[in-house]
Amino acid sequence: MKYVYTLLLSICSYCAFGQGTTNLTPEDRAYLFHIVKKSPILDNSIGRYFEYSGPMVRLMNKELNYDSIESYIINNPNSLFIRTGEIEKSPKGIIAEAANKMALWELNKVLLASRQSENDLEKYRTQYNQFEGMLISKLPASALKTENGVLGVHKKILPVLNPSLSFDDKAAMLATFHFLSAEDQLMTIEAMNYAINAYVENRSYAIFLQLGGTAENFKNVLIAAGDGSETSGLLNEREKDENGRWNKGLPKAVGLFPYEAKIIEASKRNKTALEPVRMPALDFETVGENRLTQLHFDVWGYNAKKQTTVVIERNGKSYHLFGANDTRFLSPDSTYSDGKTFQAVINELEKDKIAKLWDKIYGKRGYDYEIETAKKRKDETEKKINEKEHSYSDITQGTITTSSKVPGSVKRARKKAYKKNANGEFNAQPKTYSDKKTRRKKQTGIVYLYGEYDRYKRMIEELEKEKQAAIDLMAIYQRRLDSYRTAMGYHWVEYTEKDGFYTFSDSATFDLYTQEFTFPADTLKTPFEVRLIAVPDGPLSDNADEVMLHVNLVDSKPGFDARVQLNLVDQFESNKWDLSQSLLNLSDSVSVRQFFEALLDKKLHFEVIARGQGVGKWNGSNVVRASDRTEWNAYQGGTDQERLKSKMDSSNVRLRATEVNIFLNRGIKLEVNTFTDPVKTNLKANDESIQNELNKYHLTGNDYLSALRTASVIQKLKTELNVLAGTYMTREEAKMIIDRLNKQLDGVKVSCGPTSFKWQELLNIR
């Protein structure tokens, strides 16, 4: 059975602390700072936006003592300033990972308090009531009990929620509860799984919003695979401090990552009635509406000698992610790391186990050959028996003769009798020829042949039984092979890689550094599946180390991760392209500083893309160049007031867009786009060569107007960035930044349909 997780979202108000998050307690903020700084993937992405101004307490090895810093932040909340406005522009999966860790930390505290005293629980009463309500809604009636008129969870069930218990421990505990049938035990495990995932998802989304994240679709799922025992996979959880100790407050994942369970056949049960599914699957759906569908993967427990395997399958196409042996990172490249792969298990099952059985059954010296040989010899023996019996029959039915001559033996016997008997009497029978010796020999041969015939008959029966057993065994192997192949998928999507960024042949992508898999924006919603595979010890083994995975799905607008994002409307007067107001504001200061820092790194490729897009179209997510170039003669309406209303209608205002995005991901990309609404303009180029080029490609006045506005944006941006470089950076750094920036901007051409113009040429700058 697959779990289909639906989003349970509580109504959360969005606010910020420092810059945002007043809804988080000082303790929450302190722990958030702790987990971000202790996790390399989080620290690299959003660590700089957590600005701590307190004392830097260090351990004996000179490394920061985050436990002490955490305590200081709790007692001095103003020592931590969190820039949610900048975190908002970070990879959404990174924000979701931080939020998920916070939610797990909180749930662990709630469950710990519930197992202690009422006084301990009182602090978390609201959270516990939420969790308990989710649990009760799915528990079987036998697992519930009414006390003082209030329906609640049976007291014996509560210890099973202990996060330190393995799946086997939980199943064993449930098996001792005689008030639960096997079906009730399964429902209880499923209810716990649901409550954990629903609570963590709900809480993660609230924290995600408070950290600046934005998403209309948010799904957060915890899942585990393995044999359910506490094996070495659990020992490789990476949330440890520099001394190898578990981070304070962070639970071991064994109990909070749910296993999909199934009932064991009654004949195969030992102490428990339940076992975990080895290859659980999660059902999702792309978000559609021309938005990106982003999946973030966060591996917790893993086995260093085996490659954790995650398979994403959509429309019959499979995308594979393989775990590393020394980190939790996934990669589409199985050679990225050492360790036994699931594909190696498949190959061993197919080319060793099944191939040997096939050869034993159908091979040159297999069962078929041995059975055919035995049948041939049995038939030959039967033929010999028929021939011998016929020959023997001829002997027994032949004439028996008596000789007229006295045999020599008789003569000698008579002489001897005369000597002993004076009377000389002697009685003797004539010699009869019946060939007894030959008949006896033939009888012995026939008996032997019947023995051989029976032996071959038994041999054939035994070989056929062995063959059938081998066929049945091979069918079991084949079913397992088919399930393995189905889990891995039959159509692997090819990819290319550059600097840890993988691009699949259908434009899906995977970023090694952020662990985000992205389906490109599309108008349609399509189902897909995520499968988690724990690599077994062997092709026929049911033993597999635990693997725990956090999966998060969010929707995003294309370009959401630009570090500098200017999405402006109505920046220009009608048929004008001059810019009077500033593009960059004080709120952009951190992002602009990061842009400058990137420019100082000469190894980073720097490119500028400028487009005059002309008439725009709203695709449900953002403005794009309209494929239908139809233009209106005027705004809709019969009066000036109606036409003004049409002009200022949001459907038209959003089309008059100016976009400036600066991306800092494996390089530097500055992108400028401007759009117009569909109302015609009679604007013509004064430069004859430009107008001829516009005419050549049937470009409209709106195309030209948009190109002029893009040129003005570049000019304005150049001026402002030159000034800010001198403000934010040292003189030496500013000179290097300005030189590189100006050199790149001065060579930019503004694309306009299929052609392009130098921006200085458009603005008549010589």
SULQUI-V900183 format. One record per run of one state. SS is the DSSP state (@ for helix, = for strand, . for the rest). FROM is the first residue (numbers start at 1). LEN is the number of residues. If there is no record, write none. Layout:
SS&FROM&LEN  SS&FROM&LEN
//
This chain:
.&1&2  =&3&1  .&4&12  =&16&1  .&17&1  =&18&1  .&19&1  =&20&1  .&21&5  @&26&13  .&39&1  @&40&10  =&50&3  .&53&5  =&58&1  .&59&5  =&64&1  .&65&1  @&66&10  .&76&1  @&77&3  =&80&3  .&83&1  @&84&4  .&88&4  @&92&23  .&115&3  @&118&5  .&123&2  @&125&12  .&137&4  @&141&3  =&144&4  .&148&2  =&150&4  .&154&1  @&155&7  .&162&5  @&167&9  .&176&6  @&182&29  .&211&7  =&218&8  .&226&6  @&232&5  .&237&3  =&240&1  .&241&5  =&246&1  .&247&12  =&259&1  .&260&1  =&261&3  .&264&2  @&266&3  .&269&5  =&274&3  .&277&4  =&281&5  .&286&5  =&291&9  .&300&6  =&306&1  .&307&2  =&309&6  .&315&2  =&317&7  .&324&6  =&330&2  .&332&2  @&334&3  .&337&3  =&340&1  .&341&1  @&342&21  .&363&4  @&367&30  .&397&4  =&401&2  .&403&5  @&408&13  .&421&11  =&432&2  .&434&2  @&436&53  .&489&3  =&492&1  .&493&2  =&495&4  .&499&2  =&501&4  .&505&4  =&509&3  .&512&4  =&516&7  .&523&4  =&527&7  .&534&2  =&536&1  .&537&7  =&544&1  .&545&2  =&547&10  .&557&7  =&564&6  .&570&16  @&586&15  .&601&5  =&606&13  .&619&4  =&623&3  .&626&6  =&632&1  .&633&7  @&640&8  .&648&2  @&650&4  .&654&3  =&657&7  .&664&4  =&668&9  .&677&2  =&679&1  .&680&8  @&688&9  .&697&4  @&701&28  .&729&2  @&731&16  .&747&2  =&749&4  .&753&2  =&755&4  @&759&4  .&763&4
//
